[in-house]
């Protein structure tokens, strides 16, 4: 996950501050020096870092902070507020046409994941009640049309393509007419990219903009390229005018500086971030939630939203009822594994959980945990419905039969039942997990 290095460094800075009952000017100067170094190491633009640290320092030196009962908490709050402001202040939403039909132009250089992101945005739009159609207007890159059509089939979103035309604006206008005919209300135009910004690319995009009159021009940039992504965003905006940025690969091994610099340098908001390879791994960019992640406070709102997407109200109510009545079965236990996968897997959940450092996250062997999930799944599926609902009937002969059915030793069946019993106890207290709730919850699932 991006920002891990920055997050750990900032948490260390704040840990030192919390250890001091009273803060002096020297304490704040030392803290700001470390914050500055941490941001620069995270590849944040130098001028952005300089201005950011100056603003934080000015506010932190205020008498109301130094004289307060909790000066370290006040400084952390100032850093949090300034990070939020640095990244845009609030979530920047897509602009939709009041007439009901919206055109979105997707632009960017080659290799940024533009075509895949087009599909991810289509998935997000459909989740939010829209009916998108994707237009294949990259007429230069080999197999670009094929790639978009494959993406379209995988997510069941229509794609308009014309392999005989070499005129991108003409294809886009025909796609718009087709979208209206099919009853779609959003047109996503996947345009050609280049290895670098050039006149031919910009002329074509300018013509597309003139003829289509898009409601949004979204620039797709690769977070892995660091400050180059910010420079590309500046170049596109100067020549074309963009409305927002989609930053891909923010879940990868990147320092995250581009996400922190983009708004301050370009003036354009980040509207979405790519957080994985799956087609549903595109998230609206919330500066306040990202600031919370960076400062090690997790992102419970995103975690809750993912849980809500995976769970319907009836299932949630039924699970709560079972937990209250101590009727949590192995079938429910198995279903929880499925919910974790739907939410992006255990790694994704750990990223969003508050209070966990990158070192603590690394202590969880995700590969081993997934193998454990699969083993437990195989064991439960080898049981009869009666055994899943009432594990107390699992005597020695039943356990031996289950072991033969799933190809695992009886000890693994015994281990699963033990973990299930632990999880059952924990799930009863889940509404108020207390200080050890997070660790206990993962322990209950065998992690």
PALORO-325272 format. One record per residue: z, y, x of N, C-alpha, C in turn. Coordinates in steps of 0.1 Angstrom, whole numbers, plus 5000, padded with zeros to 4 digits. Atoms other than C-alpha are relative to their C-alpha. Layout:
ZYXZYXZYX ...
END
This chain:
500049885009500050005000500050125009 500049874993499250355012501350065000 498849934999502050575023501349935004 498850084996504350295034500650065013 499449944988504750445069500650134997 499449875004505250795055501349984992 498850025008507650665029501249965008 498850054992509850485054500550125009 499549894992509950785077500750114993 499349905008510851035050501349944995 498750065004513550795037501050005011 499149994988515050785072500550145002 499649864999515051165073501150034990 499149975011516851185040501349925002 498850074997519250915050500950075010 499249924991520351125079500750124993 499549895007520751425057501249964991 499050055009522851225032501349975007 498850034992525251135060500850125004 499349884996526151495065500650074987 499449945011528651655041499550144998 500449865001527552005049498750015009 501249984993524052105060500050145007 500249884993523452365087498550035001 501349964998520352555095499349915011 500550094989519952335126499649864994 500250135006520152015104498650014992 501249985008517352155081498850015010 501149994991515152255111499649865006 500250134995515551905126499349914990 500650085010514751745093498550044997 501449955002511651965088499149965011 500850054988510451875123499549864998 500450155002510551505114499149994988 500950015012508951565080498650045005 501349954995506151755098499349895008 500650114992505551475123499649884991 500350115009505651215095498750024992 501249975008502951395075498850005009 501149994991500751455105499649855004 500350134997501051085114499349924988 500750065012499951005078498650064998 501349945001496751195085499850114990 500149885009497551495063499450115008 500649884994495451805071501150095006 499049924993497252015097500450134993 499749875007497052345078500949974987 499250045012498352165046501449975004 498750034995501252025066500850135004 499449874996502052365081500550084988 499649935012502152535047501049934992 499050085007504052255031501450015006 498750004993506852245057500650144999 499549875001507052625056500650034986 499549985014507552625018501349934998 498850085001510152345019501150075007 498949944992512052515047500550124994 499649875006512152855030500949974988 499250025012513552704998501349925004 498850084995515952465017501050095007 499149914993517452755036500750094991 499449925010518452925004501549984999 498550015001522152994999500449904990 499650095011522252794966499949865005 500150144995521152484986501149975010 499050024989523352525017501450004995 498749995005526352614996500349904989 499950095012525852344969500949885004 499250124997528052034966499249885005 500950114996525051804972498850065007 501149934993522851994997498849905003 501150104996520951675008499249974988 500750035012520051594972499150124996 500749885003518851954967498750005009 501150004991516551924998499049894996 500950105005515151594985499250044988 500649955012514451754952498950105003 501149904996512552044969498849935006 501150084994510451794989499249944989 500650065011509751604958499150104992 500749905008508751914938498750055008 501149944992506552044967498949895001 501150104999504751704970499249994987 500650005013504051704933499050124999 500949895000502552054936498949995009 501050024990500651964967498849914995 501050095006498851684948499450044987 500749955012497951894918501050044989 499049965010501151944898500149904989 499950095011500251724869498749914999 501150085002497851454858498850084994 501249935005494251594854499249904992 500750095009492651424825498450025000 501449985001488951364819499750094988 500449915010487051614799498949934991 500950075009485351474768499250114992 500849915008482551644748500650014986 499649995014483651794715499149944990 501050065009480451664700500149854998 499850155001481551304706499349925010 500750084990479151204733500250075014 499649944987480251254769499249935011 500850054988478151224801500850025013 499349994988479851154834499149965012 500950024988477951174867500949955011 499250064989479350944894499250035013 500749974988478451074929500949965012 499250044988479450994965499149945011 500850064989478250854998500049854999 500150155000477250495004501349945006 498950074994480050245010501450044995 498749955005482750424990500549914988 499650085011482750164962499650074987 500449925012480850394937499649914989 500550085011479150124917501149924994 498950085005482249904914500950104993 499149915007484250214905499450044987 500649975013481750294878500449894989 499650115009482549954863501550014996 498549985002486350014867500350114990 499849895009486050344849499649964986 500450055013484150174821501149924993 498950095005486949924817501250094995 498949915004489550214816499650074988 500549935012487450404791500149924987 500050095012487150104768501549984996 498650025003490950054770500550124992 499549875007491350414758499150044988 500749985012489050374728498650055001 501449954999485650474742499149885001 501150104999482350284742499050045010 500949954989480650334776498749925001 501350064995477150254788499850055014 500249964986476350254825498550015003 501449984997473050384838499849985015 500350034986471550244870499050105006 500949904995470150554887500050015016 500250014986470450444923498749925003 501350064999466750374929499649975014 500450024986466850354967500749885007 499350104993469550114978499649864995 500450145004468349744978501149944992 499150085008469949544950501050094993 499049925007471849844936500049984985 500150035015470549784901500649874997 499550145002471349414904501550015000 498649994999474849504915500750064987 499449935012475549734885499849904988 500250095011474049474861501049885001 499050114998476349204876501450054995 498749945004479349444872500150014984 500149995015478249514836500349884992 499850135006478049154827501549955001 498750054998481449074842501150074991 499149935009483149344820499550024986 500649995013480849314790499750144996 500349865003479649674792498450015002 501550004998475849744786499650095012 500649934989473749864815498650044997 501449965002470550064812499350015014 500750004987468050004841498550014997 501449995001464350084846499549975014 500550034986462949904877498750055003 501349954998459550054873500050155003 500049854998460650424875500750035013 499449944988461450614907500550144998 499549875004462650914888501449994994 498650025005466450924885500350084988 499749925012466651214860499449934987 500750065011464051034838500849884995 499350125004466050714839501350044993 498749965006469350894831499850054986 500249955014467851074800499649884991 500350115008466350744788501349924997 498750075002469850584793500850074989 499249925010471450864772499549974986 500550035013469050794744500349864995 499650135003469750424746501549994996 498650005003473450484746500350044986 499849955014473250684714499549904990 500650105010471050424698501049884998 499150115001473650154706501450044994 498749965005476550364693501050025010 499049974989478150424727500350155000 499649865000479950754732500350055014 499849954986480250774770498849945009 501050054991477350754795500550025015 499649994986478350674831498849985009 501250004992475550754855500449975015 499850044986475650564888498950055009 501149934992473750774913499949945014 500250044987472350714947500950065010 499149944990474450764978499250005013 500650004987473550835015501149975010 499050024989475250765048500750135003 499549864998475751145050499450094990 500549905009475251455029498750055006 501349944996471551555031499350074989 500749925010469151785013499449924989 500750095010467251504995501049954990 499050055009470451364981500550114990 499449895008471751694969499050064990 501149955009468351804954500049914988 500150095011468251484933501350014991 498849995008471851524922500050134992 500149875007471251894913499149994989 500950015011468351794892500649914989 499350085011470351524874501050094993 499049915006473051784868499350104990 500849905009470452034854499549944988 500650065012468851794830501049934991 499050075008471851594819501150094995 498949915003474351874818501349924998 498950095002477251634824501350074998 498749945003480751704811501049985012 499250024988482251564843499149955012 500650054987480951524879501249945008 498950064993483351274896499549955013 500350044987483151224933500949895005 499350124995484050884947500150005015 499850004986485650884981500949895004 499350114995487150615003501350055007 498849954993490850675012500149955014 499950064986490450455043499350095010 500749914990488250725059500950125003 499149904996491250965060499450144997 500449865002490351335065498550014998 501449995002486651255065499750004985 500250005015487051185027500250144995 499749865004488451545023498850085004 501149924996485551685043498849974991 501150035009483051495022500250074986 499749945013484751624990499650155001 500349854998484451985004498550025000 501449984999480751935012499349984986 500650035013479851784978500350124990 499649905010481752054959499250135003 500849884996480052334979498650004995 501450015003476552204972499749964986 500350055013476952044938501050054989 498949975010480252144922500549884993 499450125006482551854913501250044992 498949975009485151834886501349935004 498950084996487351574901499749895010 500250104989487851304927500649864995 499450145001488250924924500249955014 499850044986489850794955500249855000 499950145000489250424962500849955011 499350074989491150174983501350065004 498749944997494450354981501149895001 499050114998496150014980499949945013 500350074987494749925014500950065011 499349964988496049975049499650145004 500449864997495650355048501250095001 498949914999497950635058500250094988 499949925012497250825026499950155001 500149854998496751165041498950074992 501149945008493451215022500650034986 499549985014495351184988500950125000 499049884999497951445000499250135003 500849884996495251685014499050054990 501249975007492451664989500150124991 499949895009493651904962500250135007 499749874993495052164986498750055008 501149964992491852165007498850044991 501249985008489152134980500250084987 499749945013490952274950499649914988 500450095011489651974930501149894999 498950095002492151734914499549855002 500350155000492251354921500349964985 499850045014491751214886500349854999 499750155000491850834894500149955014 499950074987492850604922499749864999 500350155000491550254930501249935007 498850074995494550024935499949855002 500250154998492949684940498649974997 501450045001489749484938499749964985 500350045013490149374902499450114992 500749905008488049554875501050094992 499049925007491249684858500950085010 499249944990492649824891499750145002 500249864999491850184884501050074992 498949935006494750414876499850154999 500049855000494950774864501050055011 499149964989496450974893501050104994 498949925005499851114884500850055012 499349954988501151344912501549985000 498650025000504751314901500449865002 499750144997504650934901499749975014 500350034986502950924935501150065009 498949944992505551164949501349915000 498850095002508250934935499849875009 500250124991506650634953500250035014 499949964986506350824986501450015004 498649974996510050914985500949884997 499250125001511050554978500749984987 499450015013512050614942499349924990 500750095009509550374928499150074990 500949945010507250434898500349914987 499650085011509050284868499150034988 500949975011506750464843498749925001 501250084999503650294857500349854998 499650145002505549964858500249974985 499850025015506550004821498650004993 501350005006502950094812499349875002 500750124997501649784829500649884992 499350105008504249574811499550014985 500549985014503149734778498649954998 501450055001499549654785500049844999 500050154999500449284792500749944988 499250055010502949244764499750074987 500149935013502349314727501450014994 498649975006505349434706500649884994 499450125007505749114687500549905011 499550094990506048904719501250055007 498849944993508449144735501249994991 498950015010510649144703500549855000 499750145001510448764702500849955013 499450044987511448724739501550065000 498749945000514348964734500949924990 499250085010515548764703500449875007 499650134994515448444723501050025011 499049984989517348594752501450024994 498749975006520048724729500649874994 499550125006520348384712500149885010 500050104990520148194745499049894997 501050105004516948024734498850015010 501149984990514848104766499649875005 500550134997512747794771499150005013 500950014989510647664799498650054997 501349945004507547774779500150155002 499849864998508948124780500050035015 499949984986509648084817498650005006 501450014995505947974823499350134996 500749885005504748274802500350125009 499649894991506648514825499150005012 500950004989504548394854498750064997 501349945004501448484835500150154998 499849865001502848824827500050075013 499949944987503548894863498650015006 501350004995499948804872499250114993 500849905008498549024844500450145005 499649874995500549314858499650035014 500549974987498849284891500649915011 499450084990500949024908501350055005 498749964995504349034925499950115009 500149894990503149264953499950134993 500149885008502149524927501350044994 498749975006505449504910501050055010 499149954989507349544943499750145004 500449864996505349854951500550104990 499649905010506450014919501550004998 498550015002510149904920500750115009 499249904992512550184931500949945010 499050044991514750154961499749895010 500450114990512749894981499250065011 500849954988511649985016498949905003 501150094996508549845031500549875007 499550124993510649615053500549904990 499550105010512349465022498949944992 501250065007508949415005499449905009 500650094990507749245037500849875001 499250124999510649005035499649904989 500450095010509148865003498649945004 501350074996506448605013499249994988 500850015013503848674986499249884999 500850125000501648384996500849884996 499150115003504548144995500550014985 499649985014505648294962499049964990 501150055008502248234947499949854999 500050155000502347874958501149944992 498950055008505747834943499750024985 500449985014504447984910499149884996 501050105004501547734910500749864999 499250135001503947434917500850004987 499250005012506247534889499249994988 500950015011503347584866499549864998 500550145001502047234874501149914994 498950085005505447084868500250024985 499849975014505947264834498949944991 501150055008502447164822500049855000 499950145000503246804831501049954990 499050045010506046804805499549994986 500450005015505846724768500550134994 499549875007506347024744501549994997 498650025003509746874735500850035013 499349984987510846874772500050155004 500149864997509647234777501050084992 499149925009511647354747501549965002 498750044998514747154756500249925013 500050074987515047074793501349925002 498850084998518546924788499749854998 500350145003516846594777499349945013 500750064988515246554812500949915008 499250104992516946244824499249955012 500650044988516046064856498649944998 501450065002513145854841499050104996 501049895004511546164825499650085012 500449924988511746354858499149925009 500950084992510146064876498650004994 501350005006507346054851499350145002 500649874998506746434854499650015014 500449994986506746404892498749935003 501250074999504046144890498850084994 501149935007502046354866499550135007 500449874992502046674888499849975015 500250034986501946494921501050065010 499049944992505146644934501349915000 498850085000508446484944501050044990 499049975010511346464920500950125004 499149884995513346714942499450134995 500749875004510746984932500350024985 499749985014511446914895501450044998 498649965000515146934901500250155004 499949864995514647264920499550104989 500549925011512547404891501150024989 499049995010515247324866501250095004 498949924995517947484888499650154999 500549865001515747804890499950054986 500149965014515147804853501450034995 498649975005518947784846500550135006 499649874994519448074870499350114993 500749905006516748274854500550024986 499550005014518148194819501250095000 498849925000521448344829499750155003 500449864996519848654845499350074988 500749945011517548714815500950054989 499049965010520548734793500650145003 499449874995521849034814498950105004 501149924994518349184821500150144995 500049865006518949484798501050095008 499149934991521749584822500249935013 499950084988521049434856501050045010 499049954990523549644875499450015014 500449974986523449694912499149905006 500850114994521949354921498949954991 500950055010519649324891498649965006 501450024995516349354910499949875008 500150124991517149094937500349874992 499750125008518748864911498849964992 501250035008515648884889499049925008 501050074992513348784917500549865005 499450124996515748514928499949904989 500150085012515748374893498649944999 501450055000511948334896499649925012 500250084989512348144928499550075012 500649924989511548424952501150035011 
END
